[in-house]
Structures are given as structure tokens and as C-alpha cells.
Amino acid sequence: MLIVGLTGSIGMGKSTVAGMLRARAIPVFDADAEVHRLYTAEAVPLIEEAFPGTTAEGRVDRVKLAAALAGDAGRFRTLERIVHPLVAEFERRFLHEAHGRGDWLAVLEIPLLLEVGRHLHVDVVIVVSAPAHHQRARVLERPGMTEERLDALLERQLPDQEKRERADFVVDTGTSLADTEAQVDAILSELKSRPAHAYARHWQ
């Protein structure tokens, strides 16, 4: 089974591309969605211990957690040491289930795939990209988003150009949905001839 890492900076269209893959019966694990779930489940007591006062009523208060993390890279690393191993365990379960079904391909959608070295655990890296003006316009439409907050988020991510250079494939979402669909189909066609080693090396 081939394992693909799907990534890209905020606002580039990862969710759109992931949806296209799911529509083609490709299983996709959404790491961000798993983090959201963990913030109401297993991660809650661990985060409360590390960041007292950031949880209430059995869930993480994301506003309070963001305030606790603000401007402190060390605290971000502490949070990552809590959350990343939990997410990785659910990724493993997801891949085992896909392998057990006989799926030829499984996708891990991980925003910080390259930043945290997770690209070493997949066979292929797909980067979703778009022109910077499209990215900013998309993100600034989100509720509560500001230029300052966007800039802070981008500082934690590799520049888009570097991600593109490190990708095996790039999906450009700066044009039309039909064009994006065509790019996805072309990549899937090429992936069928790719060797698969990551599952046996890292996930069994």
C-alpha cells in the first residue's frame, strides 16, 4: 500500500484536494480533525497539566490555549510533544485498517508534514499550493482571522516555495476546480506505478 503525505500552508486548499481524493474512494486521514477531537478527549487532562486553566467542562478552550502559547516557541513544542504522539497512534490505526481492506493507496493530510519531519514516514509528498494573494484572501475570510494572526501562523510554516521544491507532486489550486480535479487525476494515475515502502518500514 502506497502512503501519501498531503500538505500545504494554511489557505492553500488542502481540504478541497482531500475531498476530491475521498470522492475517488481514496481514504484520507485528517490530522487537524483528529487534533480537534483530541481536544475533547484524550488530550484534555494532559494539556491541563501542562497549561493550567486552558480547559473547561472536559474540553480544551482553544482561545485560552492560544493565549497561553502566544509568542513562546517553547510552549508550542511542549504542546506538540503532547499531541503529536496521540495523533500518530490514530494515524497508525487508520493505515492498518486501510491495509487490511486491501486499499492500494492511503493519504495522511498533515499541515506540518515537512516542518516536523513526518515526510520521512510516507512514500510520496503532495503539496497543495496557490498564489500568495489567493492564500491571504481565502484565510482572511475566516471568522476571527486578522492579518497579524495570519502572519503569526505563516511564521510557523515553511515558505510555500520551499514546500513546492520538496514535493514529489504539486497541486495548484489557484485556477479552477475543474483544473484542480484534472491535476488530482493525473497524479493518481502516476502514483499507480510508484513503489511502496513506507508502510513496512514505519507503520506495521
N, C-alpha and C positions, 0 to 999 in steps of 0.2 A: 504493500500500500504506500503510495506516494503521500508525503506530508508537505503541505504548502503553508508558509507563513505569509499572511496578508497584513500589510501595514501601510502607514502613511500618516502624515501630520494631521492635526485637527482641521476639520473642514474640507478635506480633500475628496471625500466621497467613499470612504471605506464601507460604510453601511450600505450604500447603494450597490456597490460591487458585490458585497456579501449577499445581498438579497438576490442579485442576478445568479450567483452561484447556487444558492438554495433552490431557486426556481428551476435549475438544471439538475436537481436531485443530488447536489454535492453537499455533504454535511459540513457545517461551519460552526466552530466554537467561538463564541463572542466573549473575549476576556473581560471587556468592560461590563457587560451584563452580569458576568459572574461576580465581579467586584461589587456591583450594586446588590446582588443577592447576599453576598458575604457580609455586607454592612447591615444586614438584618438578621444574621445567623451566626455562624462560627466565629467570625472575626470580631464581633462586638465586645466580648469580655477582654480579648487581647488588646484591642485598641483603647478601651477604657483604662486598662492598666498602664499602657504606655503614654496615653494622653488623657489624664483625668478630666472629667467634666465634658467630654465630647460625645457622650452617648446618653440616650434617654429613652425610656419605655422600650427597651430591647432592641434599639437600632442606633446606628451612628448618625449623629447630627452633622450633616456634611458642611453646613455653614460654620459650625463651631470647629470642626476638624480643619477646615481650610484656614480659619483664623489661627489655629494652633500651629499650622505648618508655615504660615506666611513668612517668606524671606529667610527660611532656615533650611538649607540643603541637607543638613544632618538629620533633621526631623523627617524629611521626605525619605531618606534612606532607612530610617527606623520603621516608617510605615511600610515601605517596600519589603523589608525583612519579615514583616508580619503577613502581608497579603500575598506576595508572590508565591511562597511555597504552597499556600492553600489553593490558589488558582492553578498551579502546576499539577496538583493532585487531581483536580477535576478535569484538566486537560488530558491527563493520562487515562482516566476513566472513559472520557469521550473517544479517545483514539482506540482504546481496547474494544469498545463497542463497535466502532466503525470497522475495525479489522475483523471482528467476529462476524459481522454481517457480510464480509467479503467485498466491502467498498474498495474501489481502485484508488480513490483519492479522498483525503480529508484536509480541511483547512482550519488553521488556527488564526483567528483575527486578533492580533495583538498590537495595539497602538505603539508601544515602546519596544517592539521586537528587536530592532537594531541597537537601541540605546542600552538595553540590559543584557545583550548577548544571546537572546533566545534564537537568533537566526542560525546558531550553531546546532540546533536541535531539529531543524527541518531540512527537507531536500531542496526546496525552491523558495525563493523570496519574491513576492509580488508587491510592488509599491504602487499605491494609488496616489496620483498627483494631479495638480491643476495649477494654472497661473495664479500668482500671489494675489492679484486683485479679486479673482473669483473666491479664493480661500477666505480672505478677510470679509468680503461681502456676506458669504454664507454664515460665517461664525458670528458676525456682529448682529445677525438677525435673531440669534438665540436669546431667549429671555435672560435678563440679568448680565449679559455679556457687555464688556466695555473694552475699549482699545487697550487700556492698561492691563486688564486681566488676560486678554488675548496675548499681549506681548510677553507676559509672565509665563503663560503656558508654552509659547513657542521657544522660550529660553531653555526649557527642559527637554526639547526635542531637537534631534539633529536637523540641520538645514535640509530643505527639500532636495536641493541639488545633490547633496551627499547621499541622501537616500536613493535617489534615482541612479547614481553611479554604482551603488552597492546592490542594486536589484538584479534579479535574473530576468524579470519582466516588469514593465511599467504600464499601468492603465491610466490614460489621460482622460479625466472627467471634465475637462474644460470645454468640451464641444457639446454634442447632443447625446441624449440617452441611447439613441439608435447606434451611434458611433461607439459608445462605451460597450454596448451589448456585443457589437462586432469584435471589439478588441478582446472581450472576455472569451468569446467563442474561439477566436484564433489561438489564444493562449491555451485553452483547454485541449485543443487539437494537438498543439506542440507537446503538452505535458504527457500525452499518452506514450511517448517514446522515451521519457526521462527515466533514468534508473532510480530506484527507491532503496535507500539505505538507512534513513534516519530512524524509522520505527524499530528495527532490530538493534540499532546501536544505542538508542536513548530511551525508548518508551516501553519495552517489553517488561 
